[in-house]
């Protein structure tokens, strides 16, 4: 498809960066999934493709968590606008 793509990656996070009540349940490093990229072509933006891909990425991360035991899904937003976009998904 030429309207966009996303990439999921596995990562490790330091438990100390998690909220204290969660961090105490885990070892120092915990496996997680990370949304490494999400992009929609300019001509297809604002048509819901990004939302559909984000939901798909979250669904895949949930499947992965049931099968290999990741503890979370993370996104490193490239800027404030991207951060606000991702925050709508929790």
TAFEN-V684279 format. One record per pair of residues at least 4 apart in sequence whose ideal C-beta (glycine too) atoms are under 8 Angstrom apart, sorted by sequence separation. I is the first residue (numbers start at 1). J is the second residue. D is the distance in whole Angstrom. If there is no record, write none. Layout:
BEGIN
<<I J D> <I J D>>
END
This chain:
BEGIN
<<1 5 8> <13 17 6> <18 22 5> <19 23 7> <20 24 6> <22 26 7> <26 30 5> <40 44 5> <41 45 7> <45 49 8> <48 52 6> <49 53 6> <50 54 6> <51 55 6> <52 56 6> <53 57 6> <54 58 6> <55 59 6> <56 60 6> <57 61 6> <58 62 7> <59 63 7> <60 64 6> <61 65 6> <62 66 7> <63 67 6> <64 68 6> <65 69 7> <78 82 5> <79 83 7> <80 84 7> <81 85 7> <82 86 6> <83 87 6> <84 88 7> <13 18 7> <18 23 4> <40 45 5> <44 49 5> <45 50 7> <65 70 5> <77 82 4> <17 23 8> <64 70 6> <65 71 8> <77 83 4> <16 23 6> <15 23 4> <18 26 7> <77 85 8> <40 49 5> <61 70 7> <77 86 6> <40 50 5> <15 26 4> <75 86 5> <15 27 7> <16 28 8> <18 30 8> <38 50 6> <61 73 4> <15 28 6> <40 53 8> <14 28 7> <15 29 7> <14 29 6> <15 30 6> <38 53 6> <58 73 6> <13 29 7> <38 54 7> <57 73 8> <12 29 5> <13 30 6> <12 30 7> <12 31 6> <13 32 5> <35 54 8> <38 57 7> <11 31 8> <12 32 7> <10 31 6> <11 32 5> <10 32 7> <11 33 7> <35 57 6> <10 33 6> <11 34 4> <9 33 7> <10 34 7> <8 33 6> <9 34 5> <8 34 7> <8 35 6> <9 36 4> <33 60 8> <7 35 8> <8 36 7> <33 61 4> <6 35 7> <7 36 4> <7 37 4> <6 37 6> <7 38 8> <33 64 6> <58 89 7> <5 37 7> <6 38 4> <33 65 7> <54 86 8> <5 38 8> <6 39 8> <4 38 8> <5 39 6> <55 89 8> <4 39 6> <50 85 7> <54 89 6> <4 40 4> <3 40 6> <4 41 6> <31 68 8> <33 70 5> <3 41 5> <31 69 7> <32 70 5> <35 73 7> <2 41 6> <31 70 5> <32 71 6> <33 72 7> <34 73 7> <35 74 7> <4 44 6> <31 71 7> <32 72 5> <33 73 5> <34 74 5> <35 75 5> <3 44 4> <30 71 5> <32 73 7> <33 74 7> <34 75 7> <30 72 8> <32 74 6> <34 76 7> <4 49 5> <26 71 6> <3 49 5> <4 50 7> <6 53 5> <5 53 8> <6 54 7> <4 53 6> <8 57 6> <6 56 7> <6 57 5> <35 86 8> <8 60 6> <8 61 7> <8 64 8> <13 72 7> <10 70 7> <13 74 7> <11 74 7>>
END
